[in-house]
Amino acid sequence: QVQLVESGGGSVQPGGSLRLSCAASGTPVIFSIYRMAWYRQVPGKQRELVARITSDGTNYAESVRGRFTISRDDAKNMVYLQMNSLPPEDTAVYYCNAGRGYGSGYDSTWGQGTQVTVSS
């Protein structure tokens, strides 16, 4: 069973940057086959996809496209989210997600989340 641990969250002023990291361990299969993603959630709202990276490439939520960059280092079992030009609306708990398989064989794992607060 894969375990995910996020880090890098914190407080930043509007317009600032943060880099989130997600470390994966205990992967039963090679890490590179996992579809990795970052989600975020604010109180009272559903968790939303921020960015995803797979063997086919990357995709982003419209609200973060051009400001956020997702990347991965399969040799280190790591995924990153570089966040630039942060406005207060990006304040949320950010979660790392690892997914593999399809249909009835789909398997998804979440990290514990890391708080990002954008405030002056």
Backbone bond lengths (Angstrom), bond angles and torsions (degrees), N, CA, C in turn:
res aa  C-N    CA-C-N  psi(-1)  N-CA   C-N-CA  omega(-1)  CA-C   N-CA-C  phi
1 Q - - - 1.445 - - 1.536 108.32 -
2 V 1.319 115.35 126.09 1.456 119.69 -178.98 1.519 109.99 -74.52
3 Q 1.299 115.91 142.51 1.472 122.39 172.40 1.522 108.82 -116.52
4 L 1.326 115.58 142.28 1.458 122.25 -178.90 1.516 109.48 -123.60
5 V 1.321 115.81 134.15 1.460 120.85 177.92 1.517 108.40 -129.97
6 E 1.344 114.87 118.82 1.461 120.59 178.45 1.521 110.24 -90.62
7 S 1.316 115.29 153.51 1.463 121.73 174.15 1.523 108.25 -154.26
8 G 1.325 115.26 167.98 1.445 120.35 175.83 1.518 115.18 102.67
9 G 1.316 116.63 -6.22 1.451 118.86 177.91 1.519 111.49 -70.52
10 G 1.317 115.13 171.18 1.451 119.70 178.83 1.508 110.60 160.66
11 S 1.319 114.99 -162.13 1.458 121.62 -179.75 1.516 109.84 -106.38
12 V 1.316 114.86 139.65 1.457 120.62 -179.46 1.518 108.59 -146.96
13 Q 1.304 116.35 151.93 1.457 120.50 177.64 1.526 110.60 -79.29
14 P 1.311 116.79 155.38 1.468 119.34 175.99 1.523 111.43 -53.79
15 G 1.323 114.36 136.58 1.451 120.11 -176.72 1.506 114.11 90.84
16 G 1.317 116.17 -8.22 1.449 120.47 -178.82 1.513 113.44 -83.02
17 S 1.324 114.67 -174.62 1.462 121.81 -176.97 1.519 110.49 -132.78
18 L 1.315 114.08 152.62 1.457 122.25 172.39 1.509 108.34 -143.69
19 R 1.309 115.34 153.60 1.452 120.83 174.61 1.521 108.90 -124.46
20 L 1.304 115.75 116.72 1.452 120.99 177.09 1.522 110.07 -92.04
21 S 1.325 114.88 146.30 1.452 120.69 177.01 1.519 109.30 -125.52
22 C 1.314 115.39 150.14 1.457 121.54 177.87 1.531 106.86 -135.57
23 A 1.313 115.21 118.78 1.458 121.43 -179.80 1.519 109.51 -103.42
24 A 1.314 116.03 127.42 1.462 121.75 179.48 1.519 110.20 -105.22
25 S 1.314 115.70 139.49 1.466 120.58 177.03 1.519 108.82 -142.49
26 G 1.331 115.14 163.21 1.448 119.67 177.84 1.510 114.74 70.69
27 T 1.329 116.63 20.23 1.461 119.28 -178.18 1.523 110.54 -67.10
28 P 1.336 117.43 124.43 1.464 120.00 179.74 1.515 112.83 -75.03
29 V 1.329 115.81 -18.34 1.458 120.79 177.48 1.518 108.02 -130.82
30 I 1.315 115.77 172.20 1.452 120.14 -177.10 1.533 109.59 -58.48
31 F 1.335 115.89 134.97 1.463 121.76 -173.47 1.519 111.90 -60.33
32 S 1.301 117.66 -33.71 1.460 120.89 -172.97 1.519 113.73 -62.46
33 I 1.333 118.48 -18.28 1.463 118.58 -179.12 1.519 111.92 -82.89
34 Y 1.326 116.72 -12.41 1.455 119.17 -179.54 1.522 110.62 -73.14
35 R 1.298 114.77 137.92 1.462 121.01 169.15 1.530 106.28 -85.73
36 M 1.302 115.73 115.97 1.459 120.95 -174.37 1.527 110.40 -104.92
37 A 1.308 115.21 143.61 1.457 119.18 -176.92 1.523 110.43 -150.23
38 W 1.318 113.38 158.75 1.460 122.35 170.27 1.523 108.02 -114.81
39 Y 1.317 114.98 133.12 1.456 122.49 173.53 1.519 107.53 -121.06
40 R 1.325 115.59 166.88 1.463 119.87 174.07 1.520 109.51 -144.03
41 Q 1.319 113.71 156.21 1.457 119.69 -178.18 1.510 110.34 -146.94
42 V 1.326 114.67 135.84 1.461 121.01 172.50 1.520 107.59 -112.86
43 P 1.330 117.58 155.11 1.472 120.11 -177.89 1.522 111.80 -56.00
44 G 1.316 115.01 132.83 1.453 120.51 177.09 1.512 115.20 86.17
45 K 1.326 116.38 -1.95 1.459 120.28 -179.34 1.520 110.57 -123.96
46 Q 1.328 114.46 159.57 1.465 119.53 177.88 1.527 110.70 -72.23
47 R 1.306 114.63 152.56 1.459 120.06 174.13 1.528 108.15 -66.70
48 E 1.324 116.46 134.44 1.454 119.98 -177.18 1.528 111.02 -122.98
49 L 1.321 114.01 147.15 1.457 120.51 177.83 1.529 109.52 -71.32
50 V 1.327 115.28 132.59 1.459 121.12 176.85 1.528 110.16 -102.42
51 A 1.327 115.63 -50.13 1.462 120.08 -177.80 1.519 108.96 -158.54
52 R 1.327 115.15 149.96 1.461 121.58 179.39 1.515 108.93 -137.27
53 I 1.328 115.28 145.61 1.460 120.46 176.81 1.523 108.45 -134.51
54 T 1.325 114.29 127.40 1.454 121.20 178.90 1.518 108.92 -134.60
55 S 1.313 116.05 -175.12 1.466 119.87 177.15 1.529 110.88 -66.83
56 D 1.327 116.87 -18.00 1.465 120.35 179.97 1.524 112.82 -89.22
57 G 1.317 117.12 -9.25 1.453 120.05 179.84 1.509 112.56 132.01
58 T 1.321 115.34 -153.54 1.464 121.51 -176.69 1.513 110.58 -125.56
59 N 1.312 115.28 155.12 1.457 119.76 169.81 1.518 108.53 -145.59
60 Y 1.334 114.82 153.51 1.460 121.83 -172.17 1.520 110.63 -133.83
61 A 1.317 113.81 152.95 1.455 119.09 169.01 1.521 108.27 -66.13
62 E 1.317 115.62 146.85 1.464 120.42 -177.53 1.526 110.93 -57.65
63 S 1.314 116.89 -34.88 1.462 121.05 -174.77 1.527 113.52 -69.95
64 V 1.335 117.38 -17.34 1.461 119.55 -177.03 1.532 112.59 -117.51
65 R 1.325 116.50 -6.47 1.462 119.11 -176.66 1.520 110.22 -60.42
66 G 1.330 115.03 131.92 1.457 120.34 -178.95 1.517 113.29 92.41
67 R 1.333 116.63 -16.29 1.469 120.40 179.33 1.525 111.94 -112.48
68 F 1.321 116.83 -31.54 1.457 121.53 -178.32 1.525 109.36 -107.98
69 T 1.326 114.78 148.85 1.459 120.84 175.49 1.525 109.26 -135.71
70 I 1.324 115.45 123.47 1.462 120.53 176.01 1.524 108.35 -98.21
71 S 1.313 115.67 140.55 1.459 120.77 178.55 1.524 108.86 -148.23
72 R 1.310 115.14 167.21 1.464 119.10 -179.70 1.521 109.72 -145.50
73 D 1.318 114.25 152.54 1.457 121.93 174.33 1.526 105.64 -125.07
74 D 1.314 115.92 97.00 1.464 120.02 -174.87 1.531 112.06 -67.37
75 A 1.298 116.89 -25.83 1.470 119.57 178.30 1.521 111.21 -67.96
76 K 1.337 116.11 -26.99 1.465 121.04 -178.52 1.521 112.78 -107.64
77 N 1.328 116.84 1.68 1.470 121.02 -176.55 1.523 111.61 55.64
78 M 1.316 115.62 47.00 1.456 121.51 -176.04 1.525 110.87 -126.18
79 V 1.315 114.73 147.82 1.467 122.26 171.94 1.520 107.09 -130.63
80 Y 1.325 115.91 144.41 1.454 121.02 -176.73 1.521 110.39 -128.74
81 L 1.314 114.46 155.52 1.455 120.88 171.88 1.520 107.80 -135.01
82 Q 1.310 115.58 107.60 1.466 121.18 175.52 1.517 107.83 -87.50
83 M 1.315 115.75 123.29 1.464 121.36 -176.83 1.514 109.11 -119.18
84 N 1.315 116.43 120.00 1.457 122.36 -178.67 1.522 110.91 -119.71
85 S 1.302 115.70 162.37 1.471 122.69 176.56 1.521 111.24 49.85
86 L 1.284 115.56 52.23 1.466 121.14 -173.61 1.524 111.92 -75.82
87 P 1.323 117.77 125.42 1.456 121.99 170.06 1.534 109.52 -96.98
88 P 1.327 118.15 166.42 1.471 120.15 179.67 1.527 113.54 -56.48
89 E 1.340 116.47 -26.85 1.467 119.90 -178.23 1.532 112.89 -66.47
90 D 1.308 117.77 -13.21 1.462 120.51 177.42 1.532 112.33 -84.71
91 T 1.311 116.57 -1.48 1.459 120.13 176.55 1.523 110.32 -62.55
92 A 1.315 116.83 125.76 1.456 121.91 -177.29 1.532 109.06 -177.76
93 V 1.311 115.61 171.36 1.460 120.70 166.45 1.524 106.92 -90.24
94 Y 1.301 116.38 126.86 1.460 121.83 -177.33 1.535 109.09 -103.36
95 Y 1.329 114.45 131.42 1.455 121.46 -176.48 1.531 110.54 -118.51
96 C 1.295 115.04 139.23 1.454 121.68 172.32 1.528 108.53 -91.73
97 N 1.321 115.66 142.26 1.463 120.96 -179.51 1.520 110.01 -134.47
98 A 1.330 114.79 138.30 1.464 121.21 175.46 1.517 108.39 -120.62
99 G 1.305 116.45 127.93 1.457 120.19 -179.73 1.515 111.68 -130.15
100 R 1.321 115.53 146.73 1.461 119.77 174.51 1.520 108.69 -151.91
101 G 1.313 114.59 157.84 1.459 119.71 -179.76 1.508 112.01 80.64
102 Y 1.344 114.34 178.89 1.450 120.89 -178.27 1.518 109.70 -143.32
103 G 1.309 115.57 157.34 1.461 121.18 175.14 1.514 112.56 56.69
104 S 1.325 115.85 -131.06 1.463 120.38 -178.00 1.526 111.72 -67.22
105 G 1.313 116.48 -17.44 1.458 120.22 179.68 1.519 113.41 -94.90
106 Y 1.332 116.06 8.01 1.462 118.91 -176.98 1.516 110.32 -70.90
107 D 1.315 115.55 136.87 1.455 122.43 -179.94 1.522 108.44 -131.87
108 S 1.337 116.78 130.93 1.457 121.76 -176.74 1.516 109.91 -133.95
109 T 1.308 115.18 137.27 1.464 121.38 179.59 1.520 109.73 -129.01
110 W 1.335 115.72 140.76 1.463 122.05 179.76 1.523 110.59 -115.53
111 G 1.313 114.37 148.06 1.444 119.58 168.64 1.519 110.01 -83.48
112 Q 1.325 115.92 -178.65 1.463 120.44 -176.08 1.525 112.58 -84.06
113 G 1.315 117.27 -13.46 1.446 121.42 177.88 1.515 113.00 95.35
114 T 1.323 114.98 152.92 1.463 120.90 175.96 1.525 108.21 -137.79
115 Q 1.310 115.64 133.92 1.465 121.22 -175.28 1.523 110.81 -80.02
116 V 1.319 114.75 132.57 1.459 122.09 172.44 1.525 107.27 -119.80
117 T 1.316 116.46 123.89 1.459 121.86 179.99 1.513 108.85 -123.68
118 V 1.329 115.02 122.24 1.460 120.94 178.69 1.525 107.38 -111.70
119 S 1.306 115.37 111.12 1.465 119.34 -174.43 1.515 109.58 -158.03
120 S 1.336 114.17 147.91 1.452 118.70 175.72 1.522 110.31 -92.71
